């Protein structure tokens, strides 16, 4: 199992690194026409060319940065809101604490793709709006997860003792709640990142991000689908990188979730 976990970690790190530094690698022009459209793989073009005859490897290397950065920024924003609102509603027993949850429940009832298209289509090509749309879609679920983790921690003996001796809310939050939900936060962030990657790639596929000639893994799948029977690499490679990124974080999240559940159970017993 250790070998498998290390292999997944290496794969995830490699995809992240390739996606982030890919635009700076010396793979040549991403916009210049090199050969005929959908030319097969060769020494000069290891992945062949795309639907316009541009080098596929160069475009794949340049196409992941936007997807990953959008997903990372959205995940950080969602995690911050999830911690603040989830912990606040999880620590209170008053009825007003349920009001934000009702609002978020209404938001989560809307299809994520509908919200993404609605917000991002207002200014096509605006990457910040795409990030905002992704954060809006995923925040309700993060708040729910963090709230539940907070409630479990608040139900443990040490948390009840801190409440009974009159510790302030901020002291309980700092010394009891936050240490107890740290792994839950990381696990939830992993889930949100996977969702953010999928939504960022979908936004690229739908043409909601910065337009051509900028490379984007999601858009490359759509652009080159017409020639998949001639040269499938311009479609398969970016799709495989998106899958590898999501799969790596999913497996990492599963492990963190298992550890979180065990830690909470031990704390409850204590």
N, C-alpha and C positions, 0 to 999 in steps of 0.2 A: 504493500500500500504506500509506503514511503516513496518508492520509486515513481509510482503513478502520480502522487501529489507533487513531487518535485518536477516531474515532466509537465504537469499542468501549469505549475508556477512559472516554469521556464517558457512555455508556450505563450502564456498570458503576458509575461514581461516582454517577450520578443515582439508580439503583435503591438503592444502599447508603444514600445520603443520605435518600431518601424513606422507606426502611424504618426508619431509625434515628430520624429526627425527625418522622415521620408522626403519632405520637400527640399531638404538641404543636401540630400545625397546626390552624387554626380551621375544621374541617369539620363541626362540630356533634357531637351526641350519637351514640355508637356503640350505644346500647342502646334509645333511645326509638323507638317505632313511629311511622313517618311517614306511610305510605300502606298500601295493600293489598299483600300479598306479591307479589313479582316484578313490581312496576310497571315500566313502560318508562322509559328515560332521559328526563329532562326538565330544564328550567332549574334547578328547585329541587334535583333529584337527578340529576346528570350521568351516573351509572352505574345509575340506577334503584334499586330496593330489593331486599332479600334475601328469604329464605323466611318471615321474620316481619314484613316491611314496614319494616325498618330501612334507613337510608341506606347504600348499598353503598360509596360513596366514603369515607365516614367510617370504615367498618370495614376497608376495604383499607388506608387510611392508618395505622390502628392495628395492623394484623395482621402486619406484617413485622418489627417490632422483636424479638419473642421468637425468631423463626426465625433472624434474623441474629446476635443476641447468643449464642444457644445454639451456633450454628455457629462463631462467633469464639472463644468460650471453649474449646470442645472442640478446635479447631484449634491454639490456643496450647498447651494441655496436651499434645496428641499430639506437637507439634513438639518440645517440651522433652524428653519421654521418648524420642522418636525420635533426637534429637541425642545425648543421654547414652548410651543403650543401643546405638544404631547405631554411634556412633564407638568406643565401648568394645569391642564385638565385632569391629568392622572393623580395629582396630589390633592385636589380639592374634592369635597363631597357635596358642595353646594350645587343647586340646580343651574345656576348661571354657567357653570362649567360645561354643561351639555349644549349650550347655544352654539359655540363655534363648531361643534361636531355635527349639529344638524345642518349648518351651512355647508360644511365640507361634504356631508353625505349627499346633499343636493348636487354639488359640483361633481362628485364621483359617479353620479348616476348618468351623466352625459358620456357618450362614447369618446374615448381619448382622441381618436382620429378626427372626430368632428371639431373638438376644441383646438387641436393642432392646426387644422385647415382654416378654421374661423379666425384665429388670432394671427397666424403667419401670413395668410393671404391678403391681409390688409396692407402689407408692404412687402411684396415678394422680393426675395433676395436679402432681406434684413436678418442676419444671423442672430442678433440680440432678441428679436421677436420670436424666433424659433426656440431659443433658450427659455424665454419667458413662457411660451406655450408648453414646453416640456415640463417645466417646473409646476405650472398650474395643474397639469394633468396628474402628476405623481404625488403632489403634496398631501392630498387627503389620505392616501394609503399610508404614508410615512407617519403622519400624526396619529393615526389609529394604532400602528404598531408600537410606537414609542409610548403612547398613553397606556397601552396594555402592559408593557414591560414596567412602566412606572408604578402601576397599580399592584403588580406582583411584588415589586420591591417594597412598596409601602405596607404590604401585608405581612412582611417578615418580622421576626421578633425584635431585631435591632432597630428597625425603622419605627415600630410601635413604641419602643422604649424611648427613642429620641423625641417622639411626639408627646409622650406622657410626661417627660421631664420639662417640657415647655420650650424646646429648641425652636429657634426662629425658622421661618420657611426657607430662607436663604441658606442657613446652616444645614438644615436637613437636605436641601437640594444639593449642596456642595459635597457633604460628607457621606450621605446615605444614598440618595437617588442616583446622582450622576455616576459614581463608581459602579453602582449596581446595574446600570443600563448601558454601560460602555460597549460591551460586545453586541448587545441588541442593536445599538446604533450602527455599529460597523456592519453587522449582518444586513440591516435594513438598507444601509447605503449601497451595499453590493447589489441588492435587488433593484433599487432605484436606478443604479448605474446601468444595469442590463436593460431596464425599460427605457432609459434615456438613450442608450445606443440604438435600440430598435426604432425609437421615435425620430432620432436625428437622421438615421439612415432612411427612414420613410419620408421625412421632409425632403431629403436630397432626391429620393426617387420621384417625388411629386413635383420637384422643381421649385420648392419654397425657399431654398437656401440660395446663396450667391450663384448666379447663373454662369453659363458658359462664357469663356473657356475654362473657368476654374474647375479643377477635378474634384470629384466627390464620389466616394464608394457607392452610395445609394443611387446617385444619378447614373453612374457607369453601368449599373445593372439594367436600368431602363433603356439607356441610349444604345446599348450593344445587344439587346435581346433579339433584334431582327437578324443578327448574323450568327446566332449561337450554333447553327448547323454548319457553318463554315469554319469559324474559329471560336470555340466556347470560352477560351481563357479570359477575354475581357469581361465576361459575365461571372464565370466561376471563381476567379481569383478574388475580386472584391467581395463577393458574396461569402466565400470561405473565410475571409479575414473578419467580416462582421460576425459570422457564426462562431469563429474561434474566440473572439473577444467576449461575446455574450456567454458562451459555454464555459470559458475559463472563470469568469466572475460568478456564474451560477454555481459551479462546483465549489468555489471558494466560499460563497455565501452559505451553501449547505453545511459546510464544515463549521463555520462560525455560528450558525443557527443551532447546530447540535451542541456545541460547547456552551452557548448561551442558556439553552434549556437545562443542561446539567448543572451549571453554576446557580441558576435561579432555584432549582430543586434543592441543591445543597444548602443554599441560604435559608430557604423556607424551613428545612429540617432543623437547622441551627437555631 
